[in-house]
Amino acid sequence: MVSSWSGELLESGTALDSDYLVGQLRQPVLFGDAVEALTAAGCRRFLELGPDAVLSPAGRRIAPNSTWIPAQRLGQDPVLATM
């Protein structure tokens, strides 16, 4: 797992406690750094979990040889959106 707060891989067993979650809310999101860290670690398939496909297009630009699947699309039935 990668932190979008630091843009770096998290150590195995890292606790995502309240301090970490508050930091996620208050600090800039380093989405590009996080995607680059994941692709450097060999990840090529990404599932976007959220209310719409907001990050998938940016992820495709950052990692062009990857596959991005948004789990939901605004205005679509959540089950049909993943099919």
C-alpha positions in Angstrom: 0.0 0.0 0.0 1.2 3.5 -0.8 0.4 6.7 1.2 -1.0 9.5 -1.0 0.1 11.8 1.8 3.8 10.9 1.4 3.7 9.3 -2.0 5.8 6.4 -0.7 5.3 2.7 0.0 4.1 2.0 3.5 5.9 -0.4 5.7 4.1 -3.7 6.3 2.0 -3.4 9.4 1.8 0.4 9.3 -1.1 1.5 11.5 -3.4 3.9 9.8 -4.4 5.6 13.0 -6.3 8.8 13.6 -3.1 11.0 13.2 -2.5 9.5 9.8 -6.1 10.0 8.7 -6.1 13.6 9.9 -2.9 14.2 8.0 -4.6 12.8 4.9 -7.3 15.5 5.3 -5.0 18.4 6.0 -2.0 17.8 3.7 -1.9 17.9 -0.1 -2.5 14.6 -1.9 0.6 13.3 -3.8 -1.4 11.2 -6.2 1.2 11.2 -8.9 4.0 10.3 -6.5 1.8 7.4 -5.2 1.1 6.1 -8.6 4.8 6.3 -9.6 5.7 4.4 -6.4 3.2 1.7 -7.2 4.3 1.3 -10.8 7.9 1.1 -9.6 6.8 -1.7 -7.3 5.3 -3.6 -10.3 1.7 -2.6 -10.1 -0.1 -2.3 -13.4 -3.8 -2.7 -12.5 -5.6 -0.1 -10.4 -9.2 -0.1 -9.0 -10.5 3.3 -8.2 -12.9 3.3 -5.3 -14.9 6.4 -5.1 -18.2 8.0 -6.2 -17.0 8.7 -9.8 -14.1 8.1 -12.2 -12.1 11.2 -11.2 -8.6 9.8 -10.7 -8.5 7.1 -13.4 -7.8 9.5 -16.3 -5.0 11.1 -14.4 -3.6 7.7 -13.5 -3.6 6.7 -17.1 -1.6 9.8 -18.0 0.9 9.1 -15.2 1.2 5.4 -15.9 0.3 4.9 -19.6 1.0 1.1 -19.6 -1.5 0.5 -16.8 -5.1 -0.4 -16.5 -7.5 1.7 -14.5 -11.0 0.5 -13.5 -13.4 2.9 -11.8 -15.7 1.0 -9.4 -18.5 3.6 -9.8 -19.7 6.2 -12.3 -21.8 9.2 -11.2 -25.4 8.7 -12.2 -25.0 5.0 -13.0 -26.1 2.0 -11.0 -23.0 0.9 -8.9 -23.4 -2.7 -10.0 -23.6 -1.9 -13.7 -20.8 0.6 -13.6 -18.3 -2.2 -12.7 -19.3 -4.5 -15.5 
